[in-house]
């Protein structure tokens, strides 16, 4: 057995090997250790290898999917080794000691899942491949979601690979052996032989996959694009999917059709995932009101890939606008869509050979609902252009829907093995077989009653199991009655409490039931195969209908959210600008609303004459929120949705950059400041006059002089070289002097006030620079010890005095008292004053009201002394 195991393990490579033994999948050696740790199951042993016990663990076959899901989520890949012959066949082939033949029938990997239990319904699941052919500096990326059939390819410059992968977020990324792997964007990287990335071999694989003699009908593809797509086809063959997979004809995507957003910006803005990797708390989770899983997946794609084509954006906005203005129509559409199952993924399972009657029923219900929706929409005379163009995509499924409606019961089982899913009246021959089986079971019931009367054993029962079939069962104490030679019963089995028998008339009745049941199951299986073939022959048309339903769902969801949150339709301008009145941050606003707080809206107006705002003010004052909210408004607008503002007008953005927040990447040898400089360098190298950039606290990770100098030069470069729209937040007040020389720079600040020693943050953006930084007030608000704040005040006073006298930032610090002296003096005074006040109090003489007033007085005294 171990020789067979090692042969299969060699084929499995770095995958965990699920080795089928009876009713269990067993794992051995290091695979067992890894699986036991991930699944939190017992690690045992079986026999010895090299004088050491062989580690082993196992999972039941009937529950394998739930264990596979956990392993895949943990980053493992699994090879399934099944028994490909029965023990009887093995015995006939090689004698009583012959080993049952096993073979790897499938590799389960993160990017090739189709099973409903293994997939996240509201998220796409992509398999991607990278290919670089030639020396043009261009990299091709192919991405396929085999659960729905979407297949696309894009060519980008080498420096844009990480950004494109961040957009696609593939579950699994294929990279050629020896090629440089990307640093971000994929959950799992798989090395494959270089030959699988050859364009010539790739073209042949793709032609075989789609059953065509040439790919010209799908478009014009470069050698690199064909190589990337061919690598995906080769991998699907390797994992055991091969031609049994649903892929739509490949769609060639141009990178210029979408707003470029790099990985750091996506993470900073938390478009579809938070920085911690969770969906909750992201922009997507905040605005997602879709009622179908396909709609949720499409909304995520829209937010990840905002458009740059004005006409396409306006089409989406027109559809959202129409639905926003007609609440009754919107509600009817959403109610219809809510009842539709996820037909796209049901189709993927059917094409992959992993579907069943439940998947066919989902197609029936979804396409039937689409037909009703089509009829309802066709009666409207004022359809928005996008919807009018998409509407024909819901046609053409009437015959299939009618056939599935006649063939299937209302709610078929997931497992086809037990039958019972073909409706009565669809096949008269099947109905007759079922009637025969029912009559046979009635006859068996009559036999049971007759046996009880004849033997006088009231507890006699006729039972059925998979080994004996139908049999008579009596308690052991009555067995002698049936053991008599003339009883008409034949002994079959004796157990601890019961004895089992057969009889000639029971055998005859059971044969009729069994044969009818077997034939009925075979008939149903044949119908299932035929119906599946009919459905899969229309795979592309069905997939197109699913896409239309998803687009309607997204538009209706965006309209519903916009109306309930007072969002507005953005206007698109031909010139670079960003003019927002009453803009809000959608995620922060939603969070505040949960606690009953109100978000403070703010305006922004960027144009050619005023394209760079320098924003100053205290920490926690709202600078970062202000920057991010305007970036999110741009994303939402170009994704084709309404925006959180009273009004908004913008010129299209080709690239969006965000350098906000502190982070490091120590695994790659990068400190927080290094990451900041890398991201800043990318912005300065790539931003164009049509870009939008938000920069927060550039230069804060190094010395004051270095940081100020860097921030100063970055502002000048953005203004003079990149000439893009930019919001630049900083604590360096010295930068405000740049307004004197940079004509498109204007000064703004977030308002704050100190009131009776407390800092009041107003979260309002106003014109002009901040009067000061309020850093010490924020420190006090954060709970920094009073002595430390008092020492900081003394240092600040010396610094400011020295700067005024000499222009040197550190002048005058030589004669500053030591920290210990400053700290000792301040608390001593506070302690003495508090002692005197406490000593004057007679607790027994205080009334409740006086005690409360005295407590307040002590707190004021402590605050004054601090």
N, C-alpha and C positions, 0 to 999 in steps of 0.2 A: 504493500500500500504506500509506503513512504517513497518508493521509487516513482510511483505514479504521481504522488504529491509534488516531489521535486521537479518532475518534468513540467507539471502545470505551473508551478511557482516560477520556473524559468521563463515561461511565456508571460506570466503576470507582471514580471519586472518589479517596479517599485509600488505596485498596487497591493493592497491587502487581498489575500486569496480566501474567498468563501468556498470551502470544500464541502460538497454535499455528501452527508452520511445519514441516510434514512430521513428522519424528520428534522434534522438539524444541519445548519451550515457550521462547520468547524474551522477554526483558525489555529495555526501552530507556530511555534518558535517566536520570532520577533513580531510577526503579525498578531499573534495572540496577545503579547504584552501590550502592544499599541492599542488594540481594540478593547482589551479589558480596562485599560486606563481611561480611554475615551468614553466607553459605555458604562463604566462603573459596574462591571459584572465580574463574577468569580474567575480567577485564573487558576486552572488546575494543571494536571500533567497526564501524559499518556505514553507509556513505554519509555525507552531510553534511546538516545542518539549520541554516539561518541562517549558513552559512559555516563551521560547526564540525562536527567528527566527531561522529556519534551514538553515545553509549556503549551497549554491548550486552553481555548475557551470556545464557546459556541452560542448560537442564537437559533431559536426555532424558525423553521422555514415559514410557517404561517404568519409570523410577526416580523419577518425580515425587513419589510419596508421601513418600519419605524426606526430600526437600528441603522439601516443604511442612511436614512435622513440625518441622523446624529453624526455618523462618520463623515458624510459629505460636508456638513456644516463645519466640522472640525478640521477640514482641509485634506482629508484622505481621499484616495481613489480606490475602488474595489473591483476585483475580478471575480465573476460568478462562475464557479465550476460545477456543472450539473451532471447528474447521472444520465447518460444518453442511451442506456439500455436497462431493461428490468433484470432482477436476479435470475429469473427463469431463462432469459435470453443469454445471460452470461454463462449459466450452467450448461445450456445447450451448445454454446460456442466452445467452452474450454473445460468442462467438467465441473464437479462439485466445488472445487477450490478456486474456480476462476473469479477474478476480481471484476466487479462491475465497471464497465468503461465510463470514464468521465471526460468532459471537455469544457473549456472556457466558452460559454455561450454569449457572454456580454461583459463589457467593462462599464461600470457605473461611475461616471465622473461628473464634476460640478457643471460642466458646460453642455452635457448631452442628456439631461434629464427630460423626461416627458410625463412621468407619473405624477398624478395630482398630489399625492401625499408627500412627495419630495420637493415640490415647487412652492414658492411663495406666490400666491395668486395675483397680488397687486404689483408685482415687480417682474420686469423682463429678465430672462436668463440667457445670457449670450456666451457663445464660444467664439473667440477671436483668434486671428493668426496674423503675424507680422512677416513681411517679405521685403527684402531690399535687393533689387536686381539692377545691375549696371552701376555706374558711378555718378549718376546725376544728383545724388544727395536726397533722393525722394524715397520715402518708405510707404508701402501699401499695407493697408489694414483691412482685412475682411472680417465681418462679424455676422454670425448666424444665430437666430433663436429657433432651435428646432422644435420647440414646444408650440410655436405659432407659424413657423415657416419663413419669417422675415430674414432676408439675406441681402447684405449691402457691402459695398467696398468703397474705400476712399483712399486717395493718395495725398500725402502731406510731406512737408519738409521734415528733415530729421529732428529739428529742434521742436517741432510741434507734436511729436509722437505721444509724449506724456499727456498733453492736453486732450488729444483725441481719445486716448484710452480712458481718461477721466470722464469724458462724455459718455462713452459706451459702457464703462464699468463692467467689463466681461467677468464672468465667474471663472473662466479658464482661458488662458492665453497660450497659444502655440508659438514657440520660438525655435528656430533652427539650431542644431547643435553647433557650438562655436560662435554663434552670433551674440552680440551684446544685448542683454535683456534690459527692458525699460525699468526705470526706478520706481514707477508708481502706476496705478490705474487698473491693476488686475489682482484678484484675490489669490489666484493660483497660476504659476507659470510652469508649463510642461515643455520639456526639450524633446524635439522629434528629429529623426534623421534628416540630414540636409537634402537628400534626394526627394523628399516629400515636398520641398519648396522649389523644385525645378518647374519652370513655366511650361515646357513642352509636355511633360508628364501630367502637369496640372490641367492643361487644356483637354487632354484625353479623358482624364477622370471626370471633369465637368461635363463633357459631351456625353459620356456614358451615364452620368447621374441624371441628366435632364432628357436623355434619349434623343439627342439632336446630332447632326453631322457637323455643325458649326455654331459658334457662340455669337455670330454676327447679328442674329435676330434679337439678342438681348442688349446689344450696344457695342461700343468700341472700347476695349479694355487694353491697358498696357500690359507688358510682360510681368511687371511686378504685381499688378492686380490679379492677373490670372494665377500667378504663383501663390499668392495669399489665399485665394479662393480654393485652389487645388489642394493646398495643405489642409484646409478644413475637410474637403472631400476625402482625403487620404486618412485623416484621423477618424472620421465617421466609419470608414471601412475597418479600421483597426479596432475600434471599440465594439464592433459587432452590429452596428446600425446599418451602415452601407446604404444601399438603395432603398431600404425600408425606413425612410425618413422624409419628412415633408420640408422641402425647401422651395420657396417661390423663386422665379427667375431673378438673378442678381440685379440689384439696383445700384447703379454707379452714382455716388454722392460727390458733389463738389464741396470742398472745405469752405469755399467762399460763400456758399449758400447759407451758412450758419454763422452766428456770432462766435468768434473765437474766445474761449474762456479757459484759461490754464488751470491745472490741478489745484494750485495754491488758492486761486480766486474761488473756485468751486467750494473748496473746504471752508474758506473764510466766510463766504456768503451762506453756506449751509443750504444749498438749493434743494437737494433731494435727500441728503443725509446730514446729520449733525457732525461736528468734528469727532464725536465719539463713535460715529458709524451707525447711529440709530435713525430710524425714519421719524419717530416722534420728535417734535421740536424743530423740524426743518420747514422750509417754505412749502414744500410739497404737502406735508402732513397738515399744515395750517389751512391751506386753501382747498384741499381735496374733498369735493362733494360728489365725486363720481359715484354712480350706482352700479357700475359693472366693473369686473376685474380688468377687462380689456381697456376700458376708459381710464382706469387708474394707471395702467402701464403707459398709455399714450400721453396722459398728462405729465408723467415723469419725463418722458422723452421730449415733450415740448419745452419743459422748463430747462432741461439739460441742453437743448439745442435751439435757442431762439433764432428766428429767421432774420435774414438781411434783405430779403426781397420785399419791397414795399407793397407790391400788388398782392402777394400771398398773405402778408400780415393783414392788410385791409380786408381781404376775403374772410379771414377768421374773425376779425373784429365786427364785421357786418353781421355774421351769424350770431355771435354772442350778443350784439346789440339788439337784434330782432327778438331773441329769446328773453333778454332782460326786460324789454318793453311789454312783453305779453306774458304775464304770470300764469294765466290759465293754460295757454299753449305749452309753456315750459313745464308746468306741472303734469300735463297729460303725457308729454314725451318721457319725462323722468319716471312716471308710474309704469309706462310700457317697458322702458329699458330695464327697470329694476327687476322685472320678472324674467328677464332673459338669462340663461346660463352662459358659461364661458365656452362658446362654440369653437373658438380658435384653438384652444388647447385640447378640446375633445377631438377635433379634426387631427391634430398632431399625433395624438395617441392612436387613433385609428390607422393613420398612414404608417406609423411605426410598428404596427402589429401588436400593440399593447392595449388596444381599446376593447370595448365590450358593448353590450346592449345599452348600458347607461349612457355611454358616449353618443350612440346613435340617437337616443332620446333627447340628449342635449342639443344635437344638431336639429332635430325635428322642432323642438320648442323654440330655439333661437331663430331659425329660418322662418318658422311660422309667424313668430312675433315680428320679424323683419318685414314679412309680406303685409301684415296688418298695418304696420307703421308706414310702409310705402303707400298703401291705399289712402291712409289718413293724410299724409303729406301732399299727395297728388291733388287733393281737393282744394288746397290753398293756392290762391292766385299770386301771393306776394312772397314767394320763397326767396330767401337770400341767395345770391349767385352761387356761393360755395355749395349750399345744400341742393340747389337745383342741379348742379353739375354732378354731385355725388349720388343723387337719388336713383339713377338707373342701376347702380351697383347693388341695389337690394332686390332686383328682379331676377327671374329665371329659375327659381328653386321650387316652383309650385308642384311639379311632378314628383320630385324627391320628397317634399314635405308630405304630400298626399300618400305616397307609398309607405313612408315611415309611420304615418299616423294609422294607416290600416294594419301595418305589420306588428307594431309594438304595443304592449300594454302601457298604461299611463305612467307607472313608475317601475321600470325594469330593474332587476338586481345588478349589482356591480359584477358579480361573478357569473359567467355564462354556464359554468359546469353543471349547475343544478337544473338548468332549463326554466321553463315557465315564463319566458319573456315574450314569446310570440302570441299575439292576441287571438282569441277565439274567432273563427270565421275567416281568417286570412288564408288558411290552408286546410281544406276539408279532409285530406288524408291525415294530417296531423291531428285534427279534431277527433277522427275515428280512432287513432292510436290512443289518444288520451281517454276516450270513452271506454275503450277496451281495458285500459289500466284501471280506470275507476270501477268498472264492472268487476274486474278481478279482485280489487280490494274489498268491494262489497261482498263478493263470494267468500273471501277469506274471513271477513267478519261473521258471515253466516256459519262458516265452518267452526270458528271459535266458539260460538254459542252452542252449536251441535255437540262439539267435543265436551263441553262442560256438562251438558245434559247427559251424554252417554257415559262419561266417567264418574260423574258426581263430584268432580273437583272444581269448586267455585272459583279458585284462584288460578286456574289454568289460563294462560295467555298465549297468543301467537305474536311473536316478536320478529324483528328483522335487524341484522347487522351485516357489515361488509364481508365477513368471513363465511358465516353459515347461510346467509340469505334469510328467507322466512323459515321459522321453526317454532315448535311448541315448547313452552317453558312451564314447568311446575315446580313447586317447592320440593325439596329433597324428601320430605316425609311422605309425599304422594307418589314418588317415583316408581315404587313397586307395582302400582296399578298399571302403569304404562309399560313396565318391563315384561309383563306377561306375554307369552308367545302369541296368543290369539288377540292381543289388544289392537293390532293394526298399526302400532307405532314402532319406529326404529330408533334405537338410542344413538345420539350424536355426541353429547358432551356432558360431563359432570363437573360442576363447580362447587364451591364451598356450601352455598345455600340452595342452589337450584340444579335441576337436571333438564337437559334439552333433548328433544326428539324430533323426528320427521315422520311424515306419512305420505302415502301415495297420492291421495286426493289433494293434500296441501301442496305437494310438489307440482302437481298439474296446474293448480290455480296460480301458484307462485310463478311458474314458467310463463303463463300468459301475461301476468303483470310485468315481469322482468323484461320479457321480449318486447312488449309494447312500450315500456319505458325507455329501453335502449334505442328502439327505432324512433321514438318521439324525440329523444335527445339528439340523435343524428339528424333528424329532419330540421330541428331548430338550429343546429350548428350550421347546416347548409344554408338556411335562410339568413343567418347572421353573416356568413361569408358573402352571400350575394348582396345583401343590403350595404355591407361595408364597402364592397367594390363599387356599387352605385354611388355611394357618397364620396369615396376617394377619387373617382373619376372627375368629380366636379371640385376638386380641392382648391384650385386657383380662384374660381368664382365664389366659393364659400368664404375663402380668406378675404377676398375683396369686400364682401358683404360685412364681414366682421370688422374690417377697418372702417367702413362707413358708420356702423353702429357706434364704434368707439369714438369717432370724431364728433358725432351728435351728442354723445354722453359728455365729452369734455366741454363742448360749447355750452350745453345746458347747465353743467356744474359750475362753470366759471360765471355764467349769468346769474345763477342762483346765489352764489357767494357774493358777487358784486352788489346785488340788490339788498341783501341782508346786512352788508357792511358799509354801504354808502361809498362804493368805489365808482370811479368815473371812466369813461372811454377816453383813451389817449389820442391826441392828434399827432399825425406824422408830418414833419416838415422836411423840405428838401435841403435845407442848410443845417450844419451842425449847431445844435442848441439843446438845452434842457431847461424847460420853464415849468416848474411844478408849484402849484399853490396848495397849501394845506397837506403836504405829503406826510405819510406815516409809515412806520415799519410794521408790516403785517404780523410778524411773529411776536414782536414785543407788545404790540397793541393787544393781540389775542391773549397773551400771558397776563397783562395788566387787567384786562376785562374780567378774568376769572376771580380776581381779588377785589373787584369793584373800583379799580383805579382808572383814570382817564389818561390816554396818551396825548402828549402835547404835539400838535402838528407843526410843521415848519415849511417855509418856502425856499426855493432855490431858482436862480435865473442865470444860466450860463449861455453865452453867445460868443460870437467871434470877437466882440469888443470887450467881453467880460467873461473869459473862458476859464480862468483859474481863481478859485476862492481859497484864501488862506484863512483857516478857521482856528481861533485860539480859545482858551477858556480852561476851567478846571477839569481834572479827572472826575469821572462820574457825572459830568455835566451834560453828556449826551452827544459828544462829538462823533464817536465811533458809530453810534446808532444812526445819527444824521447821515453819515457817509454811506453806511450800508443800505439804508432805506432807499436812497436815490439809485443805488446800483440795482436793487431788487425791482424798483419801478421800471427801470430800463429793461430788465429781463422779462418781466411780466408783459410789458407792452409789446416787445418784439416776439414773444411767444404767442401773441394774439389774444391777450386777455385784458380786462379792465385793470385799473391800478388804484392803490389806496391813496387817493388825493381828491381835493375838490376840483382841480383841473390839472391837465398835464399836456405838454407839447414837447416833442423831442425829434431831433434829427437822428437818422438811423446810426447805430453804433456797430462798427465792424469788429472791434475787439474790446473786451471788458477786462480790466485789471483791478485787483484789490490787494493792497499791502496794508493789512489791518491786523493788529494783535501780535502777540509774541509767541513764538514756537521754536523748537529746535529739532534737529535730526541727528542725534548723537550717534546713531548706528552708522551713519555715513560720514561721521567726523565733522559735523556742522553744528556750531553753537547757535544760540538764538540770533546773535548779531550777524553771523555768517548767512543764516537763512534769510534774514532781512535784506542783506546786501545782494544775495543771489536773486531774490524776487524783484528788488529794485532794478537790478541790472537788466532783467528780462523786460521790464516795463520800458525802460529807456531805449532798449534795442528794438522793440517791436511796436510800440504805440504809434499810431498815425493820427493825422488831424481829425479822422472820423471816430477815434477811440474815446472811451470814457474811463478815467482812472480815479481811484480813490486811494489816497496815501495817508497813513496815520503814524505820526511820531517817528519819521525817518531819522536815523542817527542817534536814537536814545540809548543804543546798546554799547556805546563806547564813551570816551572821555567827553567832557563838555565842549572843549574846543574842536575835537575831531567831529563830533556829532553835529555841532552847529555848522561847521564848514561843509560837511556832506549835505546836510539839509538845504543849506543856502545854494549850493551848486546844483542839486537835484531840482529845486524850484526853478532855477534859471534855465536848466536844460528842458524841462517840461514846457516852459513858456516859450523858449526861443527855438528849440529844435523839434520836439514832438508836436507842439502847438495843438494839443488835444484838450478836450474838456476835462477838468480835474478839480477835485476837492482835496485839499491838502490840510490836514489837521496837525498842529504842532504846539509844543510848549515853549519853543524858542521865540520869545518876543522880539528878539533882534531881527527876525525875518520880516517883521512888519515894515522895516525900512525899504524892502524891495518894492513896495508899492510906489515909491518915488521914481523908480527907473523902469519897471515893467508895466507897460500901459494896459495889458489885459488882465492884470492881477488886481483883485479887490479884497479888502479886509473885512472879516466877519468874526463873530465870537458867540459862544453859548453863554447866556446870561446867568449870573449868580449874585447873591447878596449875602452879607453877614449881618445877622440880626441878634443882638444881645449875646454875642460870642458864638452863635451857631451859624453854620453855613447853610444857606437856602439855595438849592439848585433849581433853577426855573425851567431848564430844558428848552429854552427858546433861543433861536439863532437870530442875532441882530447885526446890524451893520457896524463896522469899525472894529478895532482891536480890543481885546480884553484889557481892563485896567491893571490886572495882575493875575498871577497864576492860582492863588488860593491853595497852594500846596499844603501849607501848614494847617489850614482850616480843614482840609480833607483828611490829613493825618489825625487831627483831633477827633473828627467824625468817625474815623475807623478804629478808634480806641487806642492809639499810640500813647504810651505813658506820658503823663503831664510833664514830668521832668525832661523827657526827651524833646517834647515839643518846645518847652521853654528854652532849652539849650539851642535848638534850631533857630528860634527867634533871635537869640543873641548872635549866632553865626551869621544869619541873614542880614542883621543890622550892620555888622562889620563889613560884610561883602559889599552891600550897597553903598556904604560910606566910602570904602576903598575905591570902588568903581567911579564914584562921582569925583573923588579927589585926584586919582591918578589914571583912571581908565583901565587899571589892571584888575582882573576879576578877583584875585585872591589877596589884594593889597589890604593891609591893616589887620591881618589875622595873627600876627606875631604876638601882640599883647593881649589876646583873648584869654580870659581865665580858663583853666582846665575844666573838663567836663565834670569831674568829681566835685570841684568847688561849686560850680553852678548848680549841680543836682542837690548838693548838700544844703545849700542856702535856701532853695525854694521849698523843699519839703519841711525844713525846720520851722519856717514861718507859719506854714500851714498847720503843722502839728501844734505849735504854741497857741494859735488862735482857736483851733478846735478844742484844745484842752480847756482853755478859759471858758469857752461857751458851754462845754459839757459840764464843767465844774459848777457852773451857776444854775444848773437844772436840778429841780427837786421832783423826781418822777412821780412821787406819791401825791404831790400837790397839783398836778396837771390834769385839767379836764380833757376829755377826748379831743375837742376842737383845738385846745391849746397845744396838745401834744402834736397834732398834725401841723399846726403853724410853726412850732419849734423845729420839727423835722425839715420842713421846707427852708427855714432860715439856716439850718446847718448845711444843707445842700448848696444854698447860695454862697455861703461863706467858703465852702470848699471850692466852688467854681471860681470865685473871685481870687482866691489864693493861687489857684492853678494857673 
